[in-house]
Amino acid sequence: MKNEKRALMLGLAAVLLWSTVATAFKLTLLEFTPIQMLSVAIFSSSIALIIICYLQGKLNQLSMVFFSRPLYYLLLGLINPLAYYLILFKSYDLLPASQAQPLNYSWAITLTLMAALFLGQKVRFQDWVACFLGYSGVLVIATKGDVLALEFDSPLGVSLALFSTLLWAGYWILNAKNKADPVVGLLLGFLVALPFSIGLCLYEGGSWDKSIQGWLAASYVGLFEMGITFVLWLSALKATDNTAKISTLIFISPFISLVLLAYIIGETIHSSTLIGLSMIVSGLIFQQIMRSSVISTK
């Protein structure tokens, strides 16, 4: 049964939680290496998703779904969460979060281009506008407004943040025709990725002597970036008749995130970051409004 008020509350809860994770990333990376952070996050998220699947009566689907397409789910798990988050966390390790987060936010524009390339979807006028505004915004953020100089604080950090958008968009393209329950599919990805992340931790050989605050921060990332919040967002979309309206809420997240980074981490939020992020979000909003208006006329 549709419930617009419930959908709005669930959507806002998800957006507010996602707004906190850039701060949690930076706090966790003060103690953990990116692969250590990822391993703890995957473990905590897996536990949360197992509990959710149990409560929803879906645990018995795990083995059947996995063995119906084992190589497919292996590939999905290696892309997300393993490769995507490892590269994303490394970009946060190299860049201020106020730069890494808006750069990563351009993934929706990357998805448009990759969907045209791999799914044969048509790139419309609004998509080209979104791409122009989005990648112009990326350039403004990455260069701190000095676009002509093309100088970056960390070229590797910028490259990794942008590469993470390719992985995330690629994941959703591969997932587009997946008929399995999305929560079950997500849990399978985490269960696949967990032994690989642990193996990478053993290979790295770093110390695990961390503070309680560090462990809590890493667990928080798993719960509220990867696990519970995803389920809240799915529930919001299921509870509404107006998916576009609920989806628009996500555009609030990066701006709240910048405020939290300034007040909790003490990062300097450059005017170029706000301008660039506004360009990215404006492009995405224009794209969504135009797409919705086209659908409504059909």
RODO-2510 file (C-alpha; in nm, 4 decimals, decimal comma):
residues 298
     n   res          X          Y          Z
     1     m     0,0000     0,0000     0,0000
     2     k     0,1316     0,3445    -0,0966
     3     n     0,1824     0,5962     0,1815
     4     e     0,3306     0,9284     0,0705
     5     k     0,3964     1,0586     0,4227
     6     r     0,5797     0,7383     0,5145
     7     a     0,7756     0,7513     0,1891
     8     l     0,8812     1,1104     0,2620
     9     m     0,9932     1,0262     0,6166
    10     l     1,1899     0,7209     0,5040
    11     g     1,3477     0,9158     0,2188
    12     l     1,4499     1,2025     0,4470
    13     a     1,5929     0,9576     0,7012
    14     a     1,8054     0,7950     0,4301
    15     v     1,9259     1,1302     0,2961
    16     l     2,0184     1,2590     0,6418
    17     l     2,2138     0,9418     0,7183
    18     w     2,3970     0,9556     0,3846
    19     s     2,4828     1,3177     0,4612
    20     t     2,6886     1,2063     0,7612
    21     v     2,9054     0,9439     0,5948
    22     a     3,1680     1,1746     0,4385
    23     t     3,2455     1,2959     0,7910
    24     a     3,2521     0,9351     0,9140
    25     f     3,4912     0,8429     0,6309
    26     k     3,7443     1,1077     0,7341
    27     l     3,7177     1,0248     1,1050
    28     t     3,7687     0,6546     1,0372
    29     l     4,0648     0,7140     0,8052
    30     l     4,2477     0,8880     1,0899
    31     e     4,3045     0,5385     1,2349
    32     f     4,2276     0,2771     0,9698
    33     t     4,3787     0,2186     0,6288
    34     p     4,1206     0,2155     0,3455
    35     i     4,1154    -0,1656     0,3230
    36     q     4,0864    -0,2044     0,7011
    37     m     3,8013     0,0435     0,7037
    38     l     3,6330    -0,1402     0,4180
    39     s     3,6626    -0,4792     0,5891
    40     v     3,5010    -0,3555     0,9112
    41     a     3,2304    -0,1736     0,7157
    42     i     3,1513    -0,4799     0,5020
    43     f     3,1314    -0,6996     0,8138
    44     s     2,8980    -0,4654     1,0035
    45     s     2,6817    -0,4105     0,6961
    46     s     2,6598    -0,7870     0,6340
    47     i     2,5372    -0,8464     0,9889
    48     a     2,2744    -0,5725     0,9510
    49     l     2,1539    -0,7073     0,6153
    50     i     2,1395    -1,0644     0,7478
    51     i     1,9149    -0,9442     1,0322
    52     i     1,6959    -0,7469     0,7891
    53     c     1,6651    -1,0458     0,5529
    54     y     1,5774    -1,2687     0,8476
    55     l     1,3066    -1,0299     0,9678
    56     q     1,1687    -1,0063     0,6132
    57     g     1,1754    -1,3848     0,5691
    58     k     1,4252    -1,3720     0,2819
    59     l     1,7263    -1,5585     0,4212
    60     n     1,6154    -1,8812     0,2556
    61     q     1,6558    -1,7118    -0,0838
    62     l     2,0317    -1,6574    -0,0481
    63     s     2,1690    -1,9889    -0,1692
    64     m     1,9084    -2,0303    -0,4435
    65     v     1,9707    -1,6814    -0,5822
    66     f     2,3496    -1,7119    -0,5643
    67     f     2,3759    -2,0549    -0,7281
    68     s     2,1364    -1,9528    -1,0040
    69     r     2,4101    -1,7117    -1,1305
    70     p     2,7260    -1,7593    -0,9218
    71     l     2,9720    -1,5835    -1,1573
    72     y     2,7348    -1,2899    -1,1947
    73     y     2,7068    -1,2362    -0,8193
    74     l     3,0796    -1,2881    -0,7792
    75     l     3,1402    -1,0082    -1,0299
    76     l     2,8852    -0,7795    -0,8631
    77     g     3,0432    -0,8325    -0,5210
    78     l     3,3932    -0,7658    -0,6513
    79     i     3,2733    -0,4370    -0,8043
    80     n     3,0505    -0,3296    -0,5147
    81     p     3,1400    -0,3175    -0,2341
    82     l     3,5011    -0,4328    -0,2821
    83     a     3,6545    -0,2299    -0,5666
    84     y     3,4173     0,0667    -0,5539
    85     y     3,4532     0,1439    -0,1847
    86     l     3,8231     0,0630    -0,1697
    87     i     3,8912     0,3182    -0,4429
    88     l     3,6449     0,5676    -0,2943
    89     f     3,8029     0,5421     0,0524
    90     k     4,1485     0,5879    -0,0972
    91     s     4,0320     0,9051    -0,2713
    92     y     3,9018     1,0338     0,0637
    93     d     4,2382     0,9468     0,2132
    94     l     4,4162     1,1636    -0,0460
    95     l     4,1685     1,4519    -0,0785
    96     p     3,9701     1,6728     0,1577
    97     a     3,6271     1,5144     0,1938
    98     s     3,4740     1,8421     0,0728
    99     q     3,6376     1,7695    -0,2651
   100     a     3,6077     1,3908    -0,2814
   101     q     3,2368     1,3818    -0,1976
   102     p     3,1150     1,6241    -0,4699
   103     l     3,3422     1,4582    -0,7273
   104     n     3,1933     1,1191    -0,6468
   105     y     2,8459     1,2713    -0,6706
   106     s     2,8898     1,2978    -1,0481
   107     w     2,8301     0,9214    -1,0778
   108     a     2,4729     0,9802    -1,2001
   109     i     2,6090     1,1693    -1,5001
   110     t     2,8608     0,8920    -1,5663
   111     l     2,5710     0,6451    -1,5548
   112     t     2,3927     0,8355    -1,8334
   113     l     2,6915     0,8015    -2,0665
   114     m     2,7621     0,4380    -1,9767
   115     a     2,3957     0,3432    -2,0232
   116     a     2,4124     0,4887    -2,3738
   117     l     2,7313     0,2953    -2,4465
   118     f     2,6393    -0,0437    -2,2976
   119     l     2,2572    -0,0478    -2,2959
   120     g     2,1973     0,1458    -2,6159
   121     q     1,9925     0,4132    -2,4385
   122     k     1,9502     0,7424    -2,6234
   123     v     2,1345     1,0466    -2,4856
   124     r     1,8797     1,3288    -2,4981
   125     f     1,9249     1,7047    -2,4901
   126     q     1,8753     1,7209    -2,1123
   127     d     2,1392     1,4511    -2,0670
   128     w     2,3968     1,6506    -2,2627
   129     v     2,3156     1,9601    -2,0557
   130     a     2,3581     1,7582    -1,7356
   131     c     2,6898     1,6195    -1,8604
   132     f     2,8209     1,9647    -1,9515
   133     l     2,7187     2,1215    -1,6203
   134     g     2,8279     1,8185    -1,4203
   135     y     3,1757     1,7766    -1,5588
   136     s     3,2294     2,1529    -1,5645
   137     g     3,1432     2,1446    -1,1941
   138     v     3,3879     1,8591    -1,1421
   139     l     3,6623     2,0664    -1,3049
   140     v     3,5810     2,3693    -1,0890
   141     i     3,5987     2,1605    -0,7697
   142     a     3,9129     1,9698    -0,8648
   143     t     4,1049     2,2864    -0,9566
   144     k     3,9594     2,4995    -0,6717
   145     g     3,8221     2,7360    -0,9329
   146     d     4,1480     2,7875    -1,1232
   147     v     4,0213     2,5990    -1,4268
   148     l     4,2714     2,7328    -1,6789
   149     a     4,5718     2,6322    -1,4693
   150     l     4,4500     2,2697    -1,4428
   151     e     4,6427     2,2186    -1,1183
   152     f     4,5143     1,9628    -0,8670
   153     d     4,5994     1,9155    -0,4989
   154     s     4,6150     1,5407    -0,5595
   155     p     4,5842     1,4245    -0,9203
   156     l     4,5681     1,0633    -0,7984
   157     g     4,2921     1,1472    -0,5500
   158     v     4,0872     1,3223    -0,8189
   159     s     4,1439     1,0331    -1,0612
   160     l     4,0330     0,7769    -0,8027
   161     a     3,7212     0,9766    -0,7109
   162     l     3,6211     0,9926    -1,0778
   163     f     3,7110     0,6278    -1,1386
   164     s     3,4811     0,5334    -0,8507
   165     t     3,1928     0,6865    -1,0488
   166     l     3,2708     0,4492    -1,3371
   167     l     3,2605     0,1505    -1,1026
   168     w     2,9368     0,2622    -0,9364
   169     a     2,7669     0,3311    -1,2696
   170     g     2,8966    -0,0002    -1,4041
   171     y     2,7549    -0,1808    -1,1030
   172     w     2,4072    -0,0382    -1,1618
   173     i     2,4217    -0,1211    -1,5316
   174     l     2,5075    -0,4828    -1,4502
   175     n     2,2349    -0,4811    -1,1871
   176     a     1,9707    -0,3317    -1,4180
   177     k     1,8275    -0,6658    -1,5285
   178     n     1,8695    -0,8457    -1,1983
   179     k     1,5296    -0,9860    -1,1042
   180     a     1,6310    -1,0980    -0,7542
   181     d     1,5171    -0,9150    -0,4417
   182     p     1,7462    -0,6083    -0,4132
   183     v     1,8230    -0,6593    -0,0436
   184     v     1,9138    -1,0232    -0,1048
   185     g     2,1303    -0,9226    -0,4005
   186     l     2,3054    -0,6559    -0,1938
   187     l     2,3727    -0,9001     0,0905
   188     l     2,5197    -1,1530    -0,1528
   189     g     2,7592    -0,8865    -0,2793
   190     f     2,8806    -0,8163     0,0730
   191     l     2,9183    -1,1835     0,1581
   192     v     3,1222    -1,2343    -0,1610
   193     a     3,3423    -0,9311    -0,0897
   194     l     3,4117    -1,0047     0,2788
   195     p     3,6738    -1,2844     0,2367
   196     f     3,8513    -1,0851    -0,0356
   197     s     3,8712    -0,7759     0,1855
   198     i     4,0027    -0,9825     0,4766
   199     g     4,2635    -1,1371     0,2457
   200     l     4,3758    -0,7906     0,1340
   201     c     4,4025    -0,6840     0,4990
   202     l     4,6243    -0,9828     0,5771
   203     y     4,8391    -0,9029     0,2742
   204     e     4,8709    -0,5396     0,3832
   205     g     4,9682    -0,6482     0,7346
   206     g     4,8643    -0,3303     0,9179
   207     s     4,8069    -0,3032     1,2916
   208     w     4,4558    -0,3539     1,4303
   209     d     4,5252    -0,1773     1,7571
   210     k     4,2586     0,0918     1,7182
   211     s     4,0548     0,3029     1,9574
   212     i     3,6914     0,2255     2,0411
   213     q     3,5951     0,5453     1,8578
   214     g     3,7722     0,4182     1,5452
   215     w     3,5909     0,0846     1,5534
   216     l     3,2562     0,2587     1,6063
   217     a     3,3214     0,4989     1,3184
   218     a     3,4125     0,2146     1,0795
   219     s     3,1036     0,0190     1,1863
   220     y     2,8913     0,3306     1,1378
   221     v     3,0134     0,3534     0,7782
   222     g     2,9012    -0,0035     0,7134
   223     l     2,5618     0,0435     0,8747
   224     f     2,4663     0,3829     0,7397
   225     e     2,6494     0,4139     0,4069
   226     m     2,6145     0,0573     0,2832
   227     g     2,3468    -0,1352     0,4705
   228     i     2,0518     0,0038     0,6656
   229     t     2,0250     0,3289     0,4721
   230     f     1,9983     0,1443     0,1418
   231     v     1,7004    -0,0497     0,2794
   232     l     1,5387     0,2742     0,4038
   233     w     1,5758     0,4259     0,0572
   234     l     1,4290     0,1196    -0,1154
   235     s     1,1379     0,1245     0,1291
   236     a     1,0763     0,4934     0,0528
   237     l     1,0637     0,4253    -0,3213
   238     k     0,8258     0,1335    -0,2705
   239     a     0,5916     0,3447    -0,0551
   240     t     0,5430     0,6260    -0,3076
   241     d     0,3560     0,6798    -0,6314
   242     n     0,5902     0,9689    -0,7164
   243     t     0,9398     0,8240    -0,7434
   244     a     1,0789     1,1423    -0,9001
   245     k     0,9664     1,3519    -0,6016
   246     i     1,1323     1,1189    -0,3497
   247     s     1,4459     1,0850    -0,5642
   248     t     1,4874     1,4634    -0,5634
   249     l     1,5523     1,4493    -0,1882
   250     i     1,8973     1,3045    -0,2565
   251     f     2,0109     1,6431    -0,3885
   252     i     1,9968     1,7801    -0,0328
   253     s     2,2593     1,5344     0,0887
   254     p     2,5862     1,6819    -0,0458
   255     f     2,5105     2,0300     0,0889
   256     i     2,4296     1,8992     0,4379
   257     s     2,7468     1,6920     0,4156
   258     l     2,9581     2,0017     0,3505
   259     v     2,8108     2,1736     0,6559
   260     l     2,8949     1,8724     0,8733
   261     l     3,2479     1,8559     0,7354
   262     a     3,3016     2,2236     0,8173
   263     y     3,1678     2,2021     1,1732
   264     i     3,2823     1,8540     1,2796
   265     i     3,6041     1,7984     1,0855
   266     g     3,6913     2,1667     1,0486
   267     e     3,7510     2,1452     0,6743
   268     t     3,7614     2,4677     0,4777
   269     i     3,4770     2,4715     0,2277
   270     h     3,6033     2,6690    -0,0714
   271     s     3,3612     2,8795    -0,2718
   272     s     3,4709     2,6819    -0,5778
   273     t     3,3393     2,3641    -0,4120
   274     l     2,9967     2,5196    -0,3585
   275     i     2,9901     2,6552    -0,7139
   276     g     3,1024     2,3246    -0,8650
   277     l     2,8608     2,1193    -0,6567
   278     s     2,5762     2,3541    -0,7491
   279     m     2,6618     2,3028    -1,1158
   280     i     2,6568     1,9227    -1,0751
   281     v     2,3272     1,9249    -0,8851
   282     s     2,1676     2,1775    -1,1232
   283     g     2,2515     1,9518    -1,4154
   284     l     2,1022     1,6488    -1,2424
   285     i     1,7853     1,8348    -1,1390
   286     f     1,7377     1,9698    -1,4937
   287     q     1,7854     1,6190    -1,6318
   288     q     1,5311     1,4724    -1,3915
   289     i     1,2711     1,7472    -1,4419
   290     m     1,2915     1,7193    -1,8196
   291     r     1,2706     1,3404    -1,8059
   292     s     0,9677     1,3562    -1,5752
   293     s     0,7910     1,6077    -1,8015
   294     v     0,8470     1,3850    -2,1045
   295     i     0,7077     1,0816    -1,9207
   296     s     0,4037     1,2762    -1,7965
   297     t     0,3090     1,3754    -2,1548
   298     k     0,3106     1,0191    -2,2833
***
